C-alpha cells in the first residue's frame, strides 16, 4: 500500500509539473515574435506577399491558432489570395527533431474548409517545402481575387485536391498538380449571348499541373443545361500575375436548355432545339491575363 501511495504521489507531481509548464508556455508564448516571423516569410516570397493577422495564440494539441488571416500580393493589397477566419497549425511531434518537420493545417475560409499538411525540407528561410491540401465546399463567390481575375461576379462551390513542391521564396519555380471541381456555378457575362446574361453550370472540372513556370490545363470540362464545353492549354506565369500569358483552345456547344431563355412560338423553339446540334464551335483564348483575346475558329 505504501508503494502505491508513493507512486501515486510521484505521478501527481509529474502531472502538476506538466500542467505548470504548459501554463507557463501559454502565458509566455511569443505571439508577437512569431507574427513578425510569418510576416517576414511572406514578404520574402517571390512574388512578395503581404500577410496580416488579427490574432495568434497556442492551442491544444500543441500548435498555433491564427485568427483573421489575410494574404495578398504586395502589388495588389486590395485583392486577397487567401482570407481565412481561422487557421490551425499542429506539428507532427515525431518529425520535429528531423530535418523535414511536418505540420497539419486546417483552415476555415469562404464558408468551407481547407485541410492538409505542409512538410519543410529544411528549416532555413527559402528552403524547399511540399504540401497537399484538400478543399471542401469553398464558396468561390466570396473570393475577391477570383472575382477580380474574371472581372465579374461568380458563384459555385469548390472541392478538390492540390499537391505542390518547391522553394518557399520562389513559388512559381515549383512543381505541382491538382484536380478541382466547381458545382452549381454561375458566371455573369460582360454582354448577353444568345439571350444568356450568365452561364450557369452543374459542374466544372479541371485537371491542372505546374512545371517550368507553366500551368498546364490538361482538361477543363463544363456541363450545364444550356451549354457544355471543353478547354485545354497553358498559362505561362509572370511575377506580375496579370501579365501571365494565355494559350488556350476549346470547344463550346449549346444544349436544349438554352431554348428556355429564348422567346418564340412552340414550332420555332422546336426548330431551334433541333438545330443546336450544329452550332458547336471551337475557340481560342490568347494574350495576357489582364486583357485576354477571345475568338471563334
MOTA-V674656 format. One record per helix or strand of 3 or more residues. SS is the DSSP state (A for helix, B for strand). FROM is the first residue (numbers start at 0). LEN is the number of residues. If there is no record, write none. Layout:
((SS:FROM:LEN) (SS:FROM:LEN))
This chain:
((A:1:26) (A:30:13) (B:48:4) (B:54:5) (B:62:11) (B:79:12) (A:92:3) (B:101:8) (B:111:9) (B:127:12) (A:139:3) (A:143:7) (B:153:14) (A:170:3) (B:174:19) (B:195:16) (B:213:10) (B:226:10) (A:240:3) (B:244:10) (A:255:6) (A:265:13) (B:280:8) (B:290:6))
